[in-house]
Amino acid sequence: IEDVAEELEPRHRYRIRATIYVERDSQKGIIIGEGGATLRRIGEGARRAIEELTGAPVYLGLWVKVRRNWTKDERSLREFGFERG
C-alpha cells in the first residue's frame, strides 16, 4: 500500500465592494436599469476583468448612490482621486 499525499494550494478569494456615484436620481435609474439588468452587466464585466488580473475568484458587490454635483465639487473630486488641471 502506497501513501499518496496531495498538496492543495490555497486559492485566494477577493471580496470587493464598490460604489458608483452619480449626480442625479435619474442617472441612478439608468445605471441600475430595468430589474437591475444594467448594473448586473456592469458587475459581471468588471468581475471577469478583475479575475483575469488576479487569477482568483472575485465577489464584487456594487451599489449606486447619488451625490449631488460631485463633478463640480473640488473636495469630492479629490476624494475620488481626480485632480483638476
N, C-alpha and C positions, 0 to 999 in steps of 0.2 A: 504494500500500500504506500502510495506516494502522497506526501503532504503538498498541497498546492496553495500557495499564498498569492492572493490577488491584491494588487495595490490600487486603491481607489484614490484618484486625485480629486481633492475637494474643488468643487466648482463654485466660484463666487456668483452671487446673485445681487444685482443692483436694484435698489428701490429709490425711485426718483419722483419727487412731487414738484410740479411746476405750475405757475400761474401765468396765464395770458391776460395782460391788461389791455383794455380798450377804453375809449373816452366816452362812449355813449351806450345807453341800453340797446339801441337798435343794432349797434355793432356786435354786442354780446350775442344777440339772437342770430346774427349772420354767422359768427364763428361756431356757435353750438349747432346750428342747423336743425332741420326737422327731426325730432326724436333723437337728437344728439349725433346724427349721422356725420356731419362735417367735422365735429370735434373728434369723433371716433377715428375718422380717416386721417386727420392730422396726427393723432396719437399713435396710430399704427405705423405710419410712415416714420415718425420720429423714433419710435421704439426700435424698429428694424435697423435704422441707421446707427443708433447707439449700440445695439447688439453687435453690429458689424465692427464698430470701432473697439469695443471692449472684449469681444469674443465670449461674452457671458450673457445669460438671460437677464432681462430687464423688466421690472414692473414700473410703468410710467403712469402716474396719476396726474391728470390735467384739470385745472379749474380756470374759469373765465370770470374776471372781476372788472367792474367799472371803476376807473379812477379818472375823474373828470379833468380834462385839459392837461393831462400829464405830458403831452408833447411840447407844451409851452412853458412848463414849469422846470426851471433850472435844477432845483433840488431833486425832483423826480427823475429827470434825465441823468443826473449823476448817480442816483441810487440804482438805476437800471444799467449803468455802465456806459452811457452815452456822454460825449462831450461836444459842445458846440464849438465850431472852428471859426 
